[in-house]
Amino acid sequence: MIQDITLSQNKEYRNWVKELKQRYLSARLKASVDANRTLLEYY
């Protein structure tokens, strides 16, 4: 548990988690756009 507190206070770790979240959201949005584009082309 002490290690968890240390990680949450580590600036590099927080920045890494923030970047990871942004990459995930960006990839999710891109996948949605691609899927919608394909559906529109189909119809």
PDB file of all heavy atoms in Angstrom:
ATOM      1  N   MET A   1       0.823  -1.195   0.000  1.00  0.00           N
ATOM      2  CA  MET A   1       0.000   0.000   0.000  1.00  0.00           C
ATOM      3  C   MET A   1       0.862   1.251   0.000  1.00  0.00           C
ATOM      4  O   MET A   1       0.514   2.234  -0.621  1.00  0.00           O
ATOM      5  CB  MET A   1      -0.934  -0.010   1.191  1.00  0.00           C
ATOM      6  CG  MET A   1      -1.828   1.192   1.220  1.00  0.00           C
ATOM      7  SD  MET A   1      -3.363   0.759   2.011  1.00  0.00           S
ATOM      8  CE  MET A   1      -4.046   2.345   2.191  1.00  0.00           C
ATOM      9  N   ILE A   2       1.980   1.209   0.687  1.00  0.00           N
ATOM     10  CA  ILE A   2       2.881   2.357   0.694  1.00  0.00           C
ATOM     11  C   ILE A   2       3.392   2.627  -0.721  1.00  0.00           C
ATOM     12  O   ILE A   2       3.514   3.764  -1.136  1.00  0.00           O
ATOM     13  CB  ILE A   2       4.057   2.122   1.671  1.00  0.00           C
ATOM     14  CG1 ILE A   2       3.518   2.071   3.102  1.00  0.00           C
ATOM     15  CG2 ILE A   2       5.106   3.214   1.537  1.00  0.00           C
ATOM     16  CD1 ILE A   2       4.541   1.704   4.136  1.00  0.00           C
ATOM     17  N   GLN A   3       3.639   1.565  -1.487  1.00  0.00           N
ATOM     18  CA  GLN A   3       4.105   1.726  -2.861  1.00  0.00           C
ATOM     19  C   GLN A   3       3.038   2.424  -3.702  1.00  0.00           C
ATOM     20  O   GLN A   3       3.362   3.247  -4.546  1.00  0.00           O
ATOM     21  CB  GLN A   3       4.461   0.386  -3.483  1.00  0.00           C
ATOM     22  CG  GLN A   3       5.060   0.515  -4.869  1.00  0.00           C
ATOM     23  CD  GLN A   3       5.440  -0.830  -5.455  1.00  0.00           C
ATOM     24  OE1 GLN A   3       5.102  -1.864  -4.903  1.00  0.00           O
ATOM     25  NE2 GLN A   3       6.144  -0.810  -6.552  1.00  0.00           N
ATOM     26  N   ASP A   4       1.768   2.139  -3.480  1.00  0.00           N
ATOM     27  CA  ASP A   4       0.687   2.791  -4.212  1.00  0.00           C
ATOM     28  C   ASP A   4       0.676   4.294  -3.959  1.00  0.00           C
ATOM     29  O   ASP A   4       0.481   5.085  -4.870  1.00  0.00           O
ATOM     30  CB  ASP A   4      -0.666   2.209  -3.821  1.00  0.00           C
ATOM     31  CG  ASP A   4      -0.834   0.785  -4.326  1.00  0.00           C
ATOM     32  OD1 ASP A   4      -0.124   0.397  -5.274  1.00  0.00           O
ATOM     33  OD2 ASP A   4      -1.676   0.071  -3.760  1.00  0.00           O
ATOM     34  N   ILE A   5       0.870   4.687  -2.730  1.00  0.00           N
ATOM     35  CA  ILE A   5       0.897   6.111  -2.389  1.00  0.00           C
ATOM     36  C   ILE A   5       2.087   6.774  -3.073  1.00  0.00           C
ATOM     37  O   ILE A   5       1.962   7.850  -3.635  1.00  0.00           O
ATOM     38  CB  ILE A   5       0.965   6.298  -0.855  1.00  0.00           C
ATOM     39  CG1 ILE A   5      -0.324   5.790  -0.207  1.00  0.00           C
ATOM     40  CG2 ILE A   5       1.205   7.760  -0.516  1.00  0.00           C
ATOM     41  CD1 ILE A   5      -0.276   5.733   1.301  1.00  0.00           C
ATOM     42  N   THR A   6       3.218   6.112  -3.077  1.00  0.00           N
ATOM     43  CA  THR A   6       4.403   6.662  -3.713  1.00  0.00           C
ATOM     44  C   THR A   6       4.184   6.818  -5.213  1.00  0.00           C
ATOM     45  O   THR A   6       4.539   7.836  -5.797  1.00  0.00           O
ATOM     46  CB  THR A   6       5.623   5.758  -3.460  1.00  0.00           C
ATOM     47  OG1 THR A   6       5.784   5.582  -2.048  1.00  0.00           O
ATOM     48  CG2 THR A   6       6.883   6.361  -4.028  1.00  0.00           C
ATOM     49  N   LEU A   7       3.564   5.832  -5.859  1.00  0.00           N
ATOM     50  CA  LEU A   7       3.296   5.924  -7.290  1.00  0.00           C
ATOM     51  C   LEU A   7       2.340   7.059  -7.605  1.00  0.00           C
ATOM     52  O   LEU A   7       2.529   7.783  -8.577  1.00  0.00           O
ATOM     53  CB  LEU A   7       2.718   4.605  -7.809  1.00  0.00           C
ATOM     54  CG  LEU A   7       3.707   3.503  -8.126  1.00  0.00           C
ATOM     55  CD1 LEU A   7       2.979   2.248  -8.576  1.00  0.00           C
ATOM     56  CD2 LEU A   7       4.691   3.943  -9.188  1.00  0.00           C
ATOM     57  N   SER A   8       1.308   7.222  -6.804  1.00  0.00           N
ATOM     58  CA  SER A   8       0.320   8.261  -7.073  1.00  0.00           C
ATOM     59  C   SER A   8       0.916   9.659  -6.920  1.00  0.00           C
ATOM     60  O   SER A   8       0.408  10.617  -7.490  1.00  0.00           O
ATOM     61  CB  SER A   8      -0.896   8.107  -6.174  1.00  0.00           C
ATOM     62  OG  SER A   8      -0.554   8.359  -4.835  1.00  0.00           O
ATOM     63  N   GLN A   9       1.994   9.770  -6.185  1.00  0.00           N
ATOM     64  CA  GLN A   9       2.637  11.065  -6.002  1.00  0.00           C
ATOM     65  C   GLN A   9       3.778  11.286  -6.990  1.00  0.00           C
ATOM     66  O   GLN A   9       4.310  12.387  -7.083  1.00  0.00           O
ATOM     67  CB  GLN A   9       3.167  11.181  -4.571  1.00  0.00           C
ATOM     68  CG  GLN A   9       2.067  11.213  -3.548  1.00  0.00           C
ATOM     69  CD  GLN A   9       2.572  11.190  -2.127  1.00  0.00           C
ATOM     70  OE1 GLN A   9       3.742  10.927  -1.882  1.00  0.00           O
ATOM     71  NE2 GLN A   9       1.691  11.450  -1.182  1.00  0.00           N
ATOM     72  N   ASN A  10       4.127  10.258  -7.758  1.00  0.00           N
ATOM     73  CA  ASN A  10       5.211  10.347  -8.716  1.00  0.00           C
ATOM     74  C   ASN A  10       4.728  11.092  -9.960  1.00  0.00           C
ATOM     75  O   ASN A  10       3.813  10.652 -10.655  1.00  0.00           O
ATOM     76  CB  ASN A  10       5.694   8.936  -9.075  1.00  0.00           C
ATOM     77  CG  ASN A  10       6.885   8.943  -9.976  1.00  0.00           C
ATOM     78  OD1 ASN A  10       7.055   9.822 -10.806  1.00  0.00           O
ATOM     79  ND2 ASN A  10       7.736   7.943  -9.817  1.00  0.00           N
ATOM     80  N   LYS A  11       5.371  12.227 -10.262  1.00  0.00           N
ATOM     81  CA  LYS A  11       4.937  13.070 -11.386  1.00  0.00           C
ATOM     82  C   LYS A  11       5.099  12.343 -12.724  1.00  0.00           C
ATOM     83  O   LYS A  11       4.228  12.437 -13.586  1.00  0.00           O
ATOM     84  CB  LYS A  11       5.740  14.367 -11.391  1.00  0.00           C
ATOM     85  CG  LYS A  11       5.262  15.362 -12.404  1.00  0.00           C
ATOM     86  CD  LYS A  11       6.008  16.665 -12.289  1.00  0.00           C
ATOM     87  CE  LYS A  11       5.479  17.666 -13.312  1.00  0.00           C
ATOM     88  NZ  LYS A  11       6.157  18.944 -13.204  1.00  0.00           N
ATOM     89  N   GLU A  12       6.173  11.627 -12.918  1.00  0.00           N
ATOM     90  CA  GLU A  12       6.393  10.891 -14.162  1.00  0.00           C
ATOM     91  C   GLU A  12       5.312   9.831 -14.358  1.00  0.00           C
ATOM     92  O   GLU A  12       4.808   9.653 -15.468  1.00  0.00           O
ATOM     93  CB  GLU A  12       7.768  10.232 -14.175  1.00  0.00           C
ATOM     94  CG  GLU A  12       8.911  11.192 -14.348  1.00  0.00           C
ATOM     95  CD  GLU A  12      10.250  10.476 -14.367  1.00  0.00           C
ATOM     96  OE1 GLU A  12      10.296   9.269 -14.674  1.00  0.00           O
ATOM     97  OE2 GLU A  12      11.250  11.145 -14.071  1.00  0.00           O
ATOM     98  N   TYR A  13       4.961   9.126 -13.303  1.00  0.00           N
ATOM     99  CA  TYR A  13       3.915   8.099 -13.379  1.00  0.00           C
ATOM    100  C   TYR A  13       2.569   8.723 -13.726  1.00  0.00           C
ATOM    101  O   TYR A  13       1.851   8.226 -14.586  1.00  0.00           O
ATOM    102  CB  TYR A  13       3.831   7.335 -12.056  1.00  0.00           C
ATOM    103  CG  TYR A  13       2.730   6.309 -12.037  1.00  0.00           C
ATOM    104  CD1 TYR A  13       2.884   5.108 -12.719  1.00  0.00           C
ATOM    105  CD2 TYR A  13       1.544   6.540 -11.351  1.00  0.00           C
ATOM    106  CE1 TYR A  13       1.876   4.156 -12.719  1.00  0.00           C
ATOM    107  CE2 TYR A  13       0.529   5.595 -11.342  1.00  0.00           C
ATOM    108  CZ  TYR A  13       0.705   4.405 -12.027  1.00  0.00           C
ATOM    109  OH  TYR A  13      -0.297   3.471 -12.026  1.00  0.00           O
ATOM    110  N   ARG A  14       2.243   9.826 -13.080  1.00  0.00           N
ATOM    111  CA  ARG A  14       0.972  10.499 -13.370  1.00  0.00           C
ATOM    112  C   ARG A  14       0.919  10.976 -14.815  1.00  0.00           C
ATOM    113  O   ARG A  14      -0.108  10.845 -15.478  1.00  0.00           O
ATOM    114  CB  ARG A  14       0.770  11.678 -12.426  1.00  0.00           C
ATOM    115  CG  ARG A  14       0.382  11.259 -11.018  1.00  0.00           C
ATOM    116  CD  ARG A  14      -0.049  12.446 -10.203  1.00  0.00           C
ATOM    117  NE  ARG A  14       0.806  13.600 -10.434  1.00  0.00           N
ATOM    118  CZ  ARG A  14       1.309  14.370  -9.495  1.00  0.00           C
ATOM    119  NH1 ARG A  14       1.029  14.143  -8.247  1.00  0.00           N
ATOM    120  NH2 ARG A  14       2.077  15.394  -9.788  1.00  0.00           N
ATOM    121  N   ASN A  15       2.030  11.507 -15.314  1.00  0.00           N
ATOM    122  CA  ASN A  15       2.074  11.945 -16.710  1.00  0.00           C
ATOM    123  C   ASN A  15       1.918  10.758 -17.654  1.00  0.00           C
ATOM    124  O   ASN A  15       1.251  10.859 -18.687  1.00  0.00           O
ATOM    125  CB  ASN A  15       3.371  12.693 -17.007  1.00  0.00           C
ATOM    126  CG  ASN A  15       3.392  14.071 -16.396  1.00  0.00           C
ATOM    127  OD1 ASN A  15       2.362  14.651 -16.095  1.00  0.00           O
ATOM    128  ND2 ASN A  15       4.581  14.600 -16.199  1.00  0.00           N
ATOM    129  N   TRP A  16       2.524   9.629 -17.317  1.00  0.00           N
ATOM    130  CA  TRP A  16       2.421   8.421 -18.139  1.00  0.00           C
ATOM    131  C   TRP A  16       0.970   7.928 -18.182  1.00  0.00           C
ATOM    132  O   TRP A  16       0.464   7.595 -19.240  1.00  0.00           O
ATOM    133  CB  TRP A  16       3.345   7.333 -17.589  1.00  0.00           C
ATOM    134  CG  TRP A  16       3.253   6.051 -18.332  1.00  0.00           C
ATOM    135  CD1 TRP A  16       3.813   5.751 -19.534  1.00  0.00           C
ATOM    136  CD2 TRP A  16       2.525   4.885 -17.921  1.00  0.00           C
ATOM    137  NE1 TRP A  16       3.488   4.469 -19.895  1.00  0.00           N
ATOM    138  CE2 TRP A  16       2.708   3.911 -18.935  1.00  0.00           C
ATOM    139  CE3 TRP A  16       1.764   4.571 -16.800  1.00  0.00           C
ATOM    140  CZ2 TRP A  16       2.130   2.649 -18.843  1.00  0.00           C
ATOM    141  CZ3 TRP A  16       1.198   3.318 -16.719  1.00  0.00           C
ATOM    142  CH2 TRP A  16       1.385   2.365 -17.732  1.00  0.00           C
ATOM    143  N   VAL A  17       0.319   7.916 -17.043  1.00  0.00           N
ATOM    144  CA  VAL A  17      -1.081   7.486 -16.980  1.00  0.00           C
ATOM    145  C   VAL A  17      -1.956   8.448 -17.778  1.00  0.00           C
ATOM    146  O   VAL A  17      -2.842   8.026 -18.526  1.00  0.00           O
ATOM    147  CB  VAL A  17      -1.573   7.376 -15.519  1.00  0.00           C
ATOM    148  CG1 VAL A  17      -3.076   7.182 -15.455  1.00  0.00           C
ATOM    149  CG2 VAL A  17      -0.853   6.245 -14.808  1.00  0.00           C
ATOM    150  N   LYS A  18      -1.691   9.739 -17.660  1.00  0.00           N
ATOM    151  CA  LYS A  18      -2.461  10.738 -18.402  1.00  0.00           C
ATOM    152  C   LYS A  18      -2.292  10.539 -19.911  1.00  0.00           C
ATOM    153  O   LYS A  18      -3.271  10.576 -20.662  1.00  0.00           O
ATOM    154  CB  LYS A  18      -1.997  12.139 -18.001  1.00  0.00           C
ATOM    155  CG  LYS A  18      -2.799  13.260 -18.604  1.00  0.00           C
ATOM    156  CD  LYS A  18      -2.301  14.600 -18.088  1.00  0.00           C
ATOM    157  CE  LYS A  18      -3.060  15.748 -18.704  1.00  0.00           C
ATOM    158  NZ  LYS A  18      -2.578  17.038 -18.217  1.00  0.00           N
ATOM    159  N   GLU A  19      -1.061  10.311 -20.345  1.00  0.00           N
ATOM    160  CA  GLU A  19      -0.804  10.079 -21.768  1.00  0.00           C
ATOM    161  C   GLU A  19      -1.473   8.788 -22.242  1.00  0.00           C
ATOM    162  O   GLU A  19      -2.036   8.736 -23.340  1.00  0.00           O
ATOM    163  CB  GLU A  19       0.696   9.998 -22.032  1.00  0.00           C
ATOM    164  CG  GLU A  19       1.031   9.793 -23.493  1.00  0.00           C
ATOM    165  CD  GLU A  19       2.521   9.681 -23.750  1.00  0.00           C
ATOM    166  OE1 GLU A  19       3.309  10.105 -22.892  1.00  0.00           O
ATOM    167  OE2 GLU A  19       2.885   9.162 -24.814  1.00  0.00           O
ATOM    168  N   LEU A  20      -1.434   7.754 -21.419  1.00  0.00           N
ATOM    169  CA  LEU A  20      -2.067   6.483 -21.756  1.00  0.00           C
ATOM    170  C   LEU A  20      -3.578   6.660 -21.933  1.00  0.00           C
ATOM    171  O   LEU A  20      -4.164   6.140 -22.880  1.00  0.00           O
ATOM    172  CB  LEU A  20      -1.767   5.455 -20.664  1.00  0.00           C
ATOM    173  CG  LEU A  20      -2.206   4.034 -20.914  1.00  0.00           C
ATOM    174  CD1 LEU A  20      -1.504   3.462 -22.144  1.00  0.00           C
ATOM    175  CD2 LEU A  20      -1.903   3.173 -19.692  1.00  0.00           C
ATOM    176  N   LYS A  21      -4.201   7.414 -21.042  1.00  0.00           N
ATOM    177  CA  LYS A  21      -5.634   7.682 -21.149  1.00  0.00           C
ATOM    178  C   LYS A  21      -5.949   8.428 -22.440  1.00  0.00           C
ATOM    179  O   LYS A  21      -6.926   8.114 -23.123  1.00  0.00           O
ATOM    180  CB  LYS A  21      -6.120   8.508 -19.955  1.00  0.00           C
ATOM    181  CG  LYS A  21      -6.214   7.746 -18.669  1.00  0.00           C
ATOM    182  CD  LYS A  21      -6.689   8.662 -17.551  1.00  0.00           C
ATOM    183  CE  LYS A  21      -6.743   7.971 -16.229  1.00  0.00           C
ATOM    184  NZ  LYS A  21      -7.212   8.877 -15.152  1.00  0.00           N
ATOM    185  N   GLN A  22      -5.122   9.426 -22.775  1.00  0.00           N
ATOM    186  CA  GLN A  22      -5.343  10.192 -23.996  1.00  0.00           C
ATOM    187  C   GLN A  22      -5.217   9.307 -25.231  1.00  0.00           C
ATOM    188  O   GLN A  22      -6.017   9.410 -26.159  1.00  0.00           O
ATOM    189  CB  GLN A  22      -4.357  11.354 -24.086  1.00  0.00           C
ATOM    190  CG  GLN A  22      -4.711  12.522 -23.197  1.00  0.00           C
ATOM    191  CD  GLN A  22      -6.053  13.108 -23.537  1.00  0.00           C
ATOM    192  OE1 GLN A  22      -7.027  12.912 -22.812  1.00  0.00           O
ATOM    193  NE2 GLN A  22      -6.143  13.811 -24.632  1.00  0.00           N
ATOM    194  N   ARG A  23      -4.224   8.430 -25.244  1.00  0.00           N
ATOM    195  CA  ARG A  23      -4.050   7.517 -26.374  1.00  0.00           C
ATOM    196  C   ARG A  23      -5.248   6.585 -26.509  1.00  0.00           C
ATOM    197  O   ARG A  23      -5.715   6.314 -27.611  1.00  0.00           O
ATOM    198  CB  ARG A  23      -2.782   6.680 -26.207  1.00  0.00           C
ATOM    199  CG  ARG A  23      -1.523   7.430 -26.479  1.00  0.00           C
ATOM    200  CD  ARG A  23      -0.352   6.481 -26.385  1.00  0.00           C
ATOM    201  NE  ARG A  23       0.895   7.148 -26.659  1.00  0.00           N
ATOM    202  CZ  ARG A  23       2.044   6.516 -26.781  1.00  0.00           C
ATOM    203  NH1 ARG A  23       2.104   5.203 -26.653  1.00  0.00           N
ATOM    204  NH2 ARG A  23       3.141   7.190 -27.036  1.00  0.00           N
ATOM    205  N   TYR A  24      -5.742   6.099 -25.386  1.00  0.00           N
ATOM    206  CA  TYR A  24      -6.899   5.202 -25.394  1.00  0.00           C
ATOM    207  C   TYR A  24      -8.128   5.915 -25.956  1.00  0.00           C
ATOM    208  O   TYR A  24      -8.820   5.401 -26.823  1.00  0.00           O
ATOM    209  CB  TYR A  24      -7.177   4.686 -23.979  1.00  0.00           C
ATOM    210  CG  TYR A  24      -8.489   3.945 -23.870  1.00  0.00           C
ATOM    211  CD1 TYR A  24      -8.601   2.641 -24.328  1.00  0.00           C
ATOM    212  CD2 TYR A  24      -9.610   4.559 -23.335  1.00  0.00           C
ATOM    213  CE1 TYR A  24      -9.807   1.960 -24.252  1.00  0.00           C
ATOM    214  CE2 TYR A  24     -10.813   3.897 -23.257  1.00  0.00           C
ATOM    215  CZ  TYR A  24     -10.907   2.595 -23.717  1.00  0.00           C
ATOM    216  OH  TYR A  24     -12.102   1.939 -23.651  1.00  0.00           O
ATOM    217  N   LEU A  25      -8.393   7.126 -25.461  1.00  0.00           N
ATOM    218  CA  LEU A  25      -9.556   7.871 -25.924  1.00  0.00           C
ATOM    219  C   LEU A  25      -9.438   8.224 -27.399  1.00  0.00           C
ATOM    220  O   LEU A  25     -10.421   8.156 -28.146  1.00  0.00           O
ATOM    221  CB  LEU A  25      -9.741   9.139 -25.087  1.00  0.00           C
ATOM    222  CG  LEU A  25     -10.156   8.917 -23.632  1.00  0.00           C
ATOM    223  CD1 LEU A  25     -10.150  10.237 -22.864  1.00  0.00           C
ATOM    224  CD2 LEU A  25     -11.515   8.255 -23.553  1.00  0.00           C
ATOM    225  N   SER A  26      -8.245   8.574 -27.830  1.00  0.00           N
ATOM    226  CA  SER A  26      -8.019   8.905 -29.232  1.00  0.00           C
ATOM    227  C   SER A  26      -8.252   7.684 -30.119  1.00  0.00           C
ATOM    228  O   SER A  26      -8.902   7.785 -31.169  1.00  0.00           O
ATOM    229  CB  SER A  26      -6.596   9.427 -29.411  1.00  0.00           C
ATOM    230  OG  SER A  26      -6.337   9.718 -30.755  1.00  0.00           O
ATOM    231  N   ALA A  27      -7.745   6.532 -29.711  1.00  0.00           N
ATOM    232  CA  ALA A  27      -7.923   5.302 -30.490  1.00  0.00           C
ATOM    233  C   ALA A  27      -9.396   4.904 -30.524  1.00  0.00           C
ATOM    234  O   ALA A  27      -9.900   4.451 -31.556  1.00  0.00           O
ATOM    235  CB  ALA A  27      -7.081   4.179 -29.907  1.00  0.00           C
ATOM    236  N   ARG A  28     -10.088   5.078 -29.418  1.00  0.00           N
ATOM    237  CA  ARG A  28     -11.508   4.744 -29.352  1.00  0.00           C
ATOM    238  C   ARG A  28     -12.319   5.645 -30.287  1.00  0.00           C
ATOM    239  O   ARG A  28     -13.203   5.178 -31.002  1.00  0.00           O
ATOM    240  CB  ARG A  28     -11.989   4.896 -27.913  1.00  0.00           C
ATOM    241  CG  ARG A  28     -13.342   4.279 -27.662  1.00  0.00           C
ATOM    242  CD  ARG A  28     -13.639   4.265 -26.201  1.00  0.00           C
ATOM    243  NE  ARG A  28     -14.580   5.343 -25.935  1.00  0.00           N
ATOM    244  CZ  ARG A  28     -15.031   5.657 -24.737  1.00  0.00           C
ATOM    245  NH1 ARG A  28     -14.616   4.999 -23.695  1.00  0.00           N
ATOM    246  NH2 ARG A  28     -15.878   6.623 -24.578  1.00  0.00           N
ATOM    247  N   LEU A  29     -11.995   6.930 -30.299  1.00  0.00           N
ATOM    248  CA  LEU A  29     -12.689   7.862 -31.173  1.00  0.00           C
ATOM    249  C   LEU A  29     -12.419   7.528 -32.638  1.00  0.00           C
ATOM    250  O   LEU A  29     -13.331   7.518 -33.461  1.00  0.00           O
ATOM    251  CB  LEU A  29     -12.249   9.292 -30.869  1.00  0.00           C
ATOM    252  CG  LEU A  29     -12.876  10.387 -31.721  1.00  0.00           C
ATOM    253  CD1 LEU A  29     -14.389  10.416 -31.547  1.00  0.00           C
ATOM    254  CD2 LEU A  29     -12.273  11.733 -31.375  1.00  0.00           C
ATOM    255  N   LYS A  30     -11.176   7.228 -32.966  1.00  0.00           N
ATOM    256  CA  LYS A  30     -10.818   6.876 -34.333  1.00  0.00           C
ATOM    257  C   LYS A  30     -11.568   5.619 -34.781  1.00  0.00           C
ATOM    258  O   LYS A  30     -12.074   5.553 -35.902  1.00  0.00           O
ATOM    259  CB  LYS A  30      -9.319   6.656 -34.458  1.00  0.00           C
ATOM    260  CG  LYS A  30      -8.869   6.373 -35.881  1.00  0.00           C
ATOM    261  CD  LYS A  30      -7.362   6.123 -35.927  1.00  0.00           C
ATOM    262  CE  LYS A  30      -6.867   5.867 -37.331  1.00  0.00           C
ATOM    263  NZ  LYS A  30      -7.539   4.824 -38.047  1.00  0.00           N
ATOM    264  N   ALA A  31     -11.662   4.630 -33.910  1.00  0.00           N
ATOM    265  CA  ALA A  31     -12.382   3.405 -34.242  1.00  0.00           C
ATOM    266  C   ALA A  31     -13.862   3.696 -34.489  1.00  0.00           C
ATOM    267  O   ALA A  31     -14.463   3.159 -35.425  1.00  0.00           O
ATOM    268  CB  ALA A  31     -12.216   2.376 -33.122  1.00  0.00           C
ATOM    269  N   SER A  32     -14.446   4.551 -33.691  1.00  0.00           N
ATOM    270  CA  SER A  32     -15.859   4.907 -33.870  1.00  0.00           C
ATOM    271  C   SER A  32     -16.083   5.630 -35.194  1.00  0.00           C
ATOM    272  O   SER A  32     -17.042   5.345 -35.913  1.00  0.00           O
ATOM    273  CB  SER A  32     -16.333   5.814 -32.730  1.00  0.00           C
ATOM    274  OG  SER A  32     -16.317   5.121 -31.517  1.00  0.00           O
ATOM    275  N   VAL A  33     -15.199   6.562 -35.500  1.00  0.00           N
ATOM    276  CA  VAL A  33     -15.320   7.303 -36.750  1.00  0.00           C
ATOM    277  C   VAL A  33     -15.177   6.359 -37.940  1.00  0.00           C
ATOM    278  O   VAL A  33     -15.949   6.428 -38.899  1.00  0.00           O
ATOM    279  CB  VAL A  33     -14.277   8.442 -36.813  1.00  0.00           C
ATOM    280  CG1 VAL A  33     -14.191   9.039 -38.214  1.00  0.00           C
ATOM    281  CG2 VAL A  33     -14.611   9.519 -35.794  1.00  0.00           C
ATOM    282  N   ASP A  34     -14.199   5.469 -37.890  1.00  0.00           N
ATOM    283  CA  ASP A  34     -13.999   4.506 -38.978  1.00  0.00           C
ATOM    284  C   ASP A  34     -15.212   3.591 -39.150  1.00  0.00           C
ATOM    285  O   ASP A  34     -15.635   3.313 -40.275  1.00  0.00           O
ATOM    286  CB  ASP A  34     -12.742   3.670 -38.747  1.00  0.00           C
ATOM    287  CG  ASP A  34     -11.464   4.478 -38.920  1.00  0.00           C
ATOM    288  OD1 ASP A  34     -11.516   5.579 -39.502  1.00  0.00           O
ATOM    289  OD2 ASP A  34     -10.397   3.995 -38.477  1.00  0.00           O
ATOM    290  N   ALA A  35     -15.760   3.142 -38.031  1.00  0.00           N
ATOM    291  CA  ALA A  35     -16.939   2.266 -38.105  1.00  0.00           C
ATOM    292  C   ALA A  35     -18.131   3.010 -38.697  1.00  0.00           C
ATOM    293  O   ALA A  35     -18.838   2.478 -39.563  1.00  0.00           O
ATOM    294  CB  ALA A  35     -17.286   1.736 -36.713  1.00  0.00           C
ATOM    295  N   ASN A  36     -18.338   4.250 -38.275  1.00  0.00           N
ATOM    296  CA  ASN A  36     -19.451   5.032 -38.809  1.00  0.00           C
ATOM    297  C   ASN A  36     -19.254   5.334 -40.291  1.00  0.00           C
ATOM    298  O   ASN A  36     -20.210   5.304 -41.064  1.00  0.00           O
ATOM    299  CB  ASN A  36     -19.630   6.329 -38.018  1.00  0.00           C
ATOM    300  CG  ASN A  36     -20.234   6.085 -36.661  1.00  0.00           C
ATOM    301  OD1 ASN A  36     -20.952   5.106 -36.464  1.00  0.00           O
ATOM    302  ND2 ASN A  36     -19.937   6.966 -35.716  1.00  0.00           N
ATOM    303  N   ARG A  37     -18.030   5.616 -40.683  1.00  0.00           N
ATOM    304  CA  ARG A  37     -17.752   5.884 -42.095  1.00  0.00           C
ATOM    305  C   ARG A  37     -18.084   4.655 -42.939  1.00  0.00           C
ATOM    306  O   ARG A  37     -18.711   4.751 -43.994  1.00  0.00           O
ATOM    307  CB  ARG A  37     -16.283   6.263 -42.288  1.00  0.00           C
ATOM    308  CG  ARG A  37     -15.938   6.550 -43.754  1.00  0.00           C
ATOM    309  CD  ARG A  37     -14.467   6.884 -43.962  1.00  0.00           C
ATOM    310  NE  ARG A  37     -14.110   8.095 -43.239  1.00  0.00           N
ATOM    311  CZ  ARG A  37     -13.184   8.146 -42.275  1.00  0.00           C
ATOM    312  NH1 ARG A  37     -12.523   7.064 -41.927  1.00  0.00           N
ATOM    313  NH2 ARG A  37     -12.903   9.282 -41.670  1.00  0.00           N
ATOM    314  N   THR A  38     -17.695   3.495 -42.448  1.00  0.00           N
ATOM    315  CA  THR A  38     -17.969   2.256 -43.168  1.00  0.00           C
ATOM    316  C   THR A  38     -19.472   2.007 -43.281  1.00  0.00           C
ATOM    317  O   THR A  38     -19.968   1.613 -44.335  1.00  0.00           O
ATOM    318  CB  THR A  38     -17.282   1.064 -42.461  1.00  0.00           C
ATOM    319  OG1 THR A  38     -15.878   1.323 -42.414  1.00  0.00           O
ATOM    320  CG2 THR A  38     -17.527  -0.230 -43.198  1.00  0.00           C
ATOM    321  N   LEU A  39     -20.191   2.250 -42.198  1.00  0.00           N
ATOM    322  CA  LEU A  39     -21.649   2.086 -42.243  1.00  0.00           C
ATOM    323  C   LEU A  39     -22.293   3.049 -43.239  1.00  0.00           C
ATOM    324  O   LEU A  39     -23.199   2.666 -43.987  1.00  0.00           O
ATOM    325  CB  LEU A  39     -22.249   2.291 -40.854  1.00  0.00           C
ATOM    326  CG  LEU A  39     -22.083   1.145 -39.875  1.00  0.00           C
ATOM    327  CD1 LEU A  39     -22.548   1.551 -38.489  1.00  0.00           C
ATOM    328  CD2 LEU A  39     -22.869  -0.067 -40.340  1.00  0.00           C
ATOM    329  N   LEU A  40     -21.836   4.286 -43.265  1.00  0.00           N
ATOM    330  CA  LEU A  40     -22.392   5.254 -44.207  1.00  0.00           C
ATOM    331  C   LEU A  40     -22.102   4.865 -45.644  1.00  0.00           C
ATOM    332  O   LEU A  40     -22.953   5.018 -46.521  1.00  0.00           O
ATOM    333  CB  LEU A  40     -21.836   6.647 -43.916  1.00  0.00           C
ATOM    334  CG  LEU A  40     -22.388   7.331 -42.680  1.00  0.00           C
ATOM    335  CD1 LEU A  40     -21.626   8.618 -42.383  1.00  0.00           C
ATOM    336  CD2 LEU A  40     -23.871   7.617 -42.825  1.00  0.00           C
ATOM    337  N   GLU A  41     -20.921   4.338 -45.886  1.00  0.00           N
ATOM    338  CA  GLU A  41     -20.581   3.881 -47.237  1.00  0.00           C
ATOM    339  C   GLU A  41     -21.455   2.681 -47.637  1.00  0.00           C
ATOM    340  O   GLU A  41     -21.848   2.561 -48.787  1.00  0.00           O
ATOM    341  CB  GLU A  41     -19.110   3.502 -47.322  1.00  0.00           C
ATOM    342  CG  GLU A  41     -18.177   4.687 -47.276  1.00  0.00           C
ATOM    343  CD  GLU A  41     -16.710   4.294 -47.194  1.00  0.00           C
ATOM    344  OE1 GLU A  41     -16.400   3.077 -47.152  1.00  0.00           O
ATOM    345  OE2 GLU A  41     -15.868   5.206 -47.170  1.00  0.00           O
ATOM    346  N   TYR A  42     -21.747   1.837 -46.672  1.00  0.00           N
ATOM    347  CA  TYR A  42     -22.568   0.668 -46.936  1.00  0.00           C
ATOM    348  C   TYR A  42     -23.982   1.069 -47.345  1.00  0.00           C
ATOM    349  O   TYR A  42     -24.550   0.510 -48.267  1.00  0.00           O
ATOM    350  CB  TYR A  42     -22.596  -0.237 -45.708  1.00  0.00           C
ATOM    351  CG  TYR A  42     -23.490  -1.443 -45.857  1.00  0.00           C
ATOM    352  CD1 TYR A  42     -23.106  -2.514 -46.645  1.00  0.00           C
ATOM    353  CD2 TYR A  42     -24.711  -1.503 -45.206  1.00  0.00           C
ATOM    354  CE1 TYR A  42     -23.918  -3.630 -46.787  1.00  0.00           C
ATOM    355  CE2 TYR A  42     -25.539  -2.600 -45.328  1.00  0.00           C
ATOM    356  CZ  TYR A  42     -25.139  -3.662 -46.125  1.00  0.00           C
ATOM    357  OH  TYR A  42     -25.941  -4.752 -46.259  1.00  0.00           O
ATOM    358  N   TYR A  43     -24.535   2.048 -46.627  1.00  0.00           N
ATOM    359  CA  TYR A  43     -25.906   2.470 -46.912  1.00  0.00           C
ATOM    360  C   TYR A  43     -25.924   3.364 -48.128  1.00  0.00           C
ATOM    361  O   TYR A  43     -26.814   3.557 -48.817  1.00  0.00           O
ATOM    362  CB  TYR A  43     -26.524   3.184 -45.707  1.00  0.00           C
ATOM    363  CG  TYR A  43     -26.765   2.261 -44.554  1.00  0.00           C
ATOM    364  CD1 TYR A  43     -26.271   2.555 -43.294  1.00  0.00           C
ATOM    365  CD2 TYR A  43     -27.472   1.070 -44.710  1.00  0.00           C
ATOM    366  CE1 TYR A  43     -26.506   1.699 -42.216  1.00  0.00           C
ATOM    367  CE2 TYR A  43     -27.694   0.226 -43.630  1.00  0.00           C
ATOM    368  CZ  TYR A  43     -27.209   0.555 -42.411  1.00  0.00           C
ATOM    369  OH  TYR A  43     -27.425  -0.276 -41.351  1.00  0.00           O
TER     370      TYR A  43
END
